[in-house]
Amino acid sequence: MQERFGWRLGRLRLAAPGRARHPLRMVRAREAVRGRVALVGNAMRTLHPVAGQGFNLGLRDARALARLLEEAAWDGADPGAPERLAAYARRRARDQRRVLAFTELLVRGFTSPLAPVAWARGLALGLLELAPPARRALARAAMGLA
Ligand SMILES: Cc1cc2nc3c(=O)[nH]c(=O)nc-3n(C[C@H](O)[C@H](O)[C@H](O)COP(=O)(O)OP(=O)(O)OC[C@H]3O[C@@H](n4cnc5c(N)ncnc54)[C@H](O)[C@@H]3O)c2cc1C
C-alpha cells in the first residue's frame, strides 16, 4: 500500500495485529423482524459494495421504522407490537428486493469473464455515455430518489 499510495500520510502501519479478509458478497437475514426485534441496515443484509447502496438502504429502513414508531406514539399504541413490526418488514421488502437484484446484476456483469457479458457491459456503458437523461435517471434511482 505504501508503494502504491506514497508518503502523503507518512508511514502506513497496521493498527491491529492481524489482518482479516471479508468476502464481498450478499448476506441476508432470514427474517427482518421477530418478536419485538426489528433489524435495520447491515444487520438485515449486507450487499456487495459495487453499487454503493448499503448505507442508503439502511437509511430508508431507519426512516420506515421511525415512521411506524411515530404512528404508534400518536395512536398511543404498542410500538413493538408484532403486527406493527410485520408492517415494517412488508414496507421494506420491495425496496430491498429491487436493490439486491440491481446490485447482483452489477456484480455478475462486472465480474464475469464471459465474452458476451463483457460485450453487453461495454454496450450498456456506451449507451449510458450517449444518453445523459438515462444516466441521470440511473443516478437518481441509485440515490433512492426515483
Ligand atoms: C468498501 C465498501 C464501500 C461501501 N460504499 C458504500 C457507498 O458508497 N454507499 C452506500 O450507501 N453504502 C456503501 N457501503 C455499505 C455501507 O458501508 C454499509 O451498508 C453501512 O455502513 C451499514 O451501516 P450499519 O449502521 O447498518 O452497519 P455498520 O456500519 O456495520 O455498523 C454496525 C456497528 O455496530 C457495531 N457492533 C457490532 N456488533 C456489536 C455489538 N455486539 N455491540 C456493540 N456494537 C456492535 C460495529 O462495530 C459497527 O460500528 C460500502 C461498504 C463497503 C464495505
The ligand as an SDF file (V2000), in Angstrom:
LIG
                    3D

 53 58  0  0  0  0  0  0  0  0999 V2000
  -15.8750   -0.9980    0.6780 C   0  0  0  0  0  0  0  0  0  0  0  0
  -17.2900   -0.5610    0.9660 C   0  0  0  0  0  0  0  0  0  0  0  0
  -17.8170    0.5460    0.2880 C   0  0  0  0  0  0  0  0  0  0  0  0
  -19.1300    0.9590    0.5240 C   0  0  0  0  0  0  0  0  0  0  0  0
  -19.6350    2.0420   -0.1640 N   0  0  0  0  0  0  0  0  0  0  0  0
  -20.9000    2.4270    0.0240 C   0  0  0  0  0  0  0  0  0  0  0  0
  -21.4330    3.5460   -0.6890 C   0  0  0  0  0  0  0  0  0  0  0  0
  -20.7670    4.1870   -1.4900 O   0  0  0  0  0  0  0  0  0  0  0  0
  -22.7380    3.8770   -0.4670 N   0  0  0  0  0  0  0  0  0  0  0  0
  -23.5310    3.1930    0.4070 C   0  0  0  0  0  0  0  0  0  0  0  0
  -24.7260    3.5280    0.5530 O   0  0  0  0  0  0  0  0  0  0  0  0
  -23.0310    2.1320    1.1200 N   0  0  0  0  0  0  0  0  0  0  0  0
  -21.7460    1.7410    0.9440 C   0  0  0  0  0  0  0  0  0  0  0  0
  -21.2330    0.6730    1.6450 N   0  0  0  0  0  0  0  0  0  0  0  0
  -22.1000   -0.0320    2.6020 C   0  0  0  0  0  0  0  0  0  0  0  0
  -22.1780    0.7210    3.9240 C   0  0  0  0  0  0  0  0  0  0  0  0
  -20.8730    0.9520    4.4260 O   0  0  0  0  0  0  0  0  0  0  0  0
  -22.9610   -0.1200    4.9470 C   0  0  0  0  0  0  0  0  0  0  0  0
  -24.1550   -0.5880    4.3460 O   0  0  0  0  0  0  0  0  0  0  0  0
  -23.3040    0.7050    6.1700 C   0  0  0  0  0  0  0  0  0  0  0  0
  -22.1390    1.1510    6.8020 O   0  0  0  0  0  0  0  0  0  0  0  0
  -24.1280   -0.1280    7.1370 C   0  0  0  0  0  0  0  0  0  0  0  0
  -24.4080    0.6520    8.2640 O   0  0  0  0  0  0  0  0  0  0  0  0
  -24.9530   -0.0320    9.5640 P   0  0  0  0  0  0  0  0  0  0  0  0
  -25.0230    1.0600   10.5830 O   0  0  0  0  0  0  0  0  0  0  0  0
  -26.1970   -0.7920    9.2510 O   0  0  0  0  0  0  0  0  0  0  0  0
  -23.8850   -1.1370    9.9620 O   0  0  0  0  0  0  0  0  0  0  0  0
  -22.3420   -0.9300   10.3580 P   0  0  0  0  0  0  0  0  0  0  0  0
  -21.7580    0.2460    9.6340 O   0  0  0  0  0  0  0  0  0  0  0  0
  -21.7210   -2.2770   10.1890 O   0  0  0  0  0  0  0  0  0  0  0  0
  -22.4210   -0.5490   11.8920 O   0  0  0  0  0  0  0  0  0  0  0  0
  -22.6400   -1.5080   12.8890 C   0  0  0  0  0  0  0  0  0  0  0  0
  -21.8930   -1.0620   14.1260 C   0  0  0  0  0  0  0  0  0  0  0  0
  -22.2320   -1.9120   15.2150 O   0  0  0  0  0  0  0  0  0  0  0  0
  -21.0350   -2.2710   15.8880 C   0  0  0  0  0  0  0  0  0  0  0  0
  -21.2920   -3.5460   16.5590 N   0  0  0  0  0  0  0  0  0  0  0  0
  -21.3740   -4.7760   16.0120 C   0  0  0  0  0  0  0  0  0  0  0  0
  -21.6280   -5.7020   16.9350 N   0  0  0  0  0  0  0  0  0  0  0  0
  -21.7530   -5.0290   18.1050 C   0  0  0  0  0  0  0  0  0  0  0  0
  -22.0330   -5.4420   19.4400 C   0  0  0  0  0  0  0  0  0  0  0  0
  -22.2640   -6.7140   19.7420 N   0  0  0  0  0  0  0  0  0  0  0  0
  -22.0700   -4.4920   20.3840 N   0  0  0  0  0  0  0  0  0  0  0  0
  -21.8730   -3.1740   20.0850 C   0  0  0  0  0  0  0  0  0  0  0  0
  -21.5990   -2.7340   18.8330 N   0  0  0  0  0  0  0  0  0  0  0  0
  -21.5480   -3.6550   17.8660 C   0  0  0  0  0  0  0  0  0  0  0  0
  -19.9730   -2.3440   14.8380 C   0  0  0  0  0  0  0  0  0  0  0  0
  -18.6890   -2.1890   15.3910 O   0  0  0  0  0  0  0  0  0  0  0  0
  -20.3640   -1.1540   13.9520 C   0  0  0  0  0  0  0  0  0  0  0  0
  -19.7800    0.0450   14.3940 O   0  0  0  0  0  0  0  0  0  0  0  0
  -19.9320    0.2590    1.4540 C   0  0  0  0  0  0  0  0  0  0  0  0
  -19.4050   -0.8650    2.1330 C   0  0  0  0  0  0  0  0  0  0  0  0
  -18.1030   -1.2680    1.8920 C   0  0  0  0  0  0  0  0  0  0  0  0
  -17.5530   -2.4730    2.6290 C   0  0  0  0  0  0  0  0  0  0  0  0
  1  2  1  0
  2  3  1  0
  2 52  2  0
  3  4  2  0
  4  5  1  0
  4 50  1  0
  5  6  2  0
  6  7  1  0
  6 13  1  0
  7  8  2  0
  7  9  1  0
  9 10  1  0
 10 11  2  0
 10 12  1  0
 12 13  2  0
 13 14  1  0
 14 15  1  0
 14 50  1  0
 15 16  1  0
 16 17  1  0
 16 18  1  0
 18 19  1  0
 18 20  1  0
 20 21  1  0
 20 22  1  0
 22 23  1  0
 23 24  1  0
 24 25  2  0
 24 26  1  0
 24 27  1  0
 27 28  1  0
 28 29  2  0
 28 30  1  0
 28 31  1  0
 31 32  1  0
 32 33  1  0
 33 34  1  0
 33 48  1  0
 34 35  1  0
 35 36  1  0
 35 46  1  0
 36 37  1  0
 36 45  1  0
 37 38  2  0
 38 39  1  0
 39 40  1  0
 39 45  2  0
 40 41  1  0
 40 42  2  0
 42 43  1  0
 43 44  2  0
 44 45  1  0
 46 47  1  0
 46 48  1  0
 48 49  1  0
 50 51  2  0
 51 52  1  0
 52 53  1  0
M  END
$$$$
